[in-house]
Amino acid sequence: MKGLRKITPYIPGEQPNYVNMIKLNTNENPYPPSPKVVETLKNFDAASLKRYSSVDNQELKKALGKKFGLSTEHFLIGNGSDEVLAFCFQAFFNSSDPLLFPEITYGFYKVWAELFHIPFKELPLTDDFDICFSDYKQKNGGIIIANPNAPTGLFRSHDELEQLLKEQTDVIVIIDEAYIDFAGKSAVTLLKKYPNLIIIRTLSKANSLAGLRVGYAIGNPEYIRIAESIKSSFNPYSVDMLAETLATAAIEDDAYYQETTEKICQTREWFSEQLSTLGFCSLPSKTNFILTTHPKIKINELYHYLETQDIFVRYFPNVQRLNTYLRISIGTQAEMEKVLTVLKKQVL
Ligand SMILES: *Cc1c(COP(=O)(O)O)cnc(C)c1O
C-alpha cells in the first residue's frame, strides 16, 4: 500500500487493575486530588457540557497567573503536558540543525522528533547518569531537558541551567518540570532574563490528576502565541470543560499539595535508605520515583517476582544502560513498607 506511515510509538507503563495491587510503575501520585477538586466535581453542572469548552482557558490561566505572579499570556494549556510538548515541538523546532536532548530521558521526546520529522541528536549521560551540559555547546536547532530528569531522578541546579541558557540565546530551550515539586527551585524565575526559555508543567504527578490530562507551558508571550497557533491549527478545544474546571481548583489549593508532596518526599528518603541497607544502589532522586539496582540480584527476575506479589514497578529491558535497574514510584508510606517486606524476603 502506498503512503503508509511507519513509526515506533511511545510505550507508556501498563495500567494493571487488581484490587489490592501496589501500582508503582507510572509515577502517579498515591494520594487523592485535593478535597477542593472533589467538591468542585460534585458541584459541576453537567448541563454546561452542551457548550464547547473554552478556547483560551482564561479561568485556568488566571489561576496560574496568580500562582506564578505572571500575566495570563505567559501560559499555554493542553490535554496533558504530552500534548503541550507536541505543540511546542511543532512551534519551536523547525531548524535543519538537530534538536538536542539526553540519550536517557523521557521517551516521548524522540517519538515526537520522529513524528514531526525534526532532526535530533541524543547526547550521552556521564557514567553517573548525569547530563553533561558542556556537550550542548554545539550547533543545534533547540534543546529539551527534563529537570529533574526521568527516569534517573537527578536534578540539576539553577546555576547550571542558567549557564546553559546563557550559551543558547538563539534557540528555544525547553525545561520539562514534570517532577519539580519533588525537587526544589523551579526555572520559572529565569524567564525574565532568558526569553527563549519555555517551561513545561503537568498536573499528573504532584497534583494527583494523571487521569484528568492537563498540562501547561510557561513562557514569553511572543513564543506562547506561536504555540497557541499550533494548538488552534490542530484541536482548539483540546482541554475539555470539566478538565479546566477541576485543574483550576487544583491550582488554587497549593496548601494541600504541599502537604502530600512533603509526605512523598519523606517516604522517598526513608525508602531509599531502606533500599541501601538491603544492598541496593539507587540514584539520588529528587522526584517521586527511585531508579535502583542490586549487584547480586537479577533485576528482571525481581521485576517478575514483584509482579506475582501484585507490586508493579517499571523495568526498561530495551534500554541498554537501564536493563539492570528498576524504577520504583513512591507510593504511600504503608505501600512502601509492604514493598520493603517483600524485597527483604528476596534479598536477605
Ligand atoms: C509524566 C511526564 C510527562 C507527561 O505528563 P502528562 O501531563 O501526564 O502528559 C511529561 N514529561 C515528563 C518528564 C514526565 O515524566
The ligand as an SDF file (V2000), in Angstrom:
LIG
                    3D

 15 15  0  0  0  0  0  0  0  0999 V2000
    4.8190   12.2320   33.1940 C   0  0  0  0  0  0  0  0  0  0  0  0
    5.6710   13.0800   32.3500 C   0  0  0  0  0  0  0  0  0  0  0  0
    5.1280   13.8710   31.3380 C   0  0  0  0  0  0  0  0  0  0  0  0
    3.7060   13.7370   30.8740 C   0  0  0  0  0  0  0  0  0  0  0  0
    2.7770   14.2070   31.6710 O   0  0  0  0  0  0  0  0  0  0  0  0
    1.2540   14.3000   31.2310 P   0  0  0  0  0  0  0  0  0  0  0  0
    0.8750   15.6630   31.6320 O   0  0  0  0  0  0  0  0  0  0  0  0
    0.5650   13.2330   32.0120 O   0  0  0  0  0  0  0  0  0  0  0  0
    1.1280   14.0810   29.7470 O   0  0  0  0  0  0  0  0  0  0  0  0
    5.9620   14.7410   30.6620 C   0  0  0  0  0  0  0  0  0  0  0  0
    7.2740   14.7870   30.9110 N   0  0  0  0  0  0  0  0  0  0  0  0
    7.8380   14.0070   31.8460 C   0  0  0  0  0  0  0  0  0  0  0  0
    9.3080   14.1030   32.0910 C   0  0  0  0  0  0  0  0  0  0  0  0
    7.0580   13.1170   32.5730 C   0  0  0  0  0  0  0  0  0  0  0  0
    7.6270   12.3260   33.4720 O   0  0  0  0  0  0  0  0  0  0  0  0
  1  2  1  0
  2  3  1  0
  2 14  2  0
  3  4  1  0
  3 10  2  0
  4  5  1  0
  5  6  1  0
  6  7  2  0
  6  8  1  0
  6  9  1  0
 10 11  1  0
 11 12  2  0
 12 13  1  0
 12 14  1  0
 14 15  1  0
M  END
$$$$
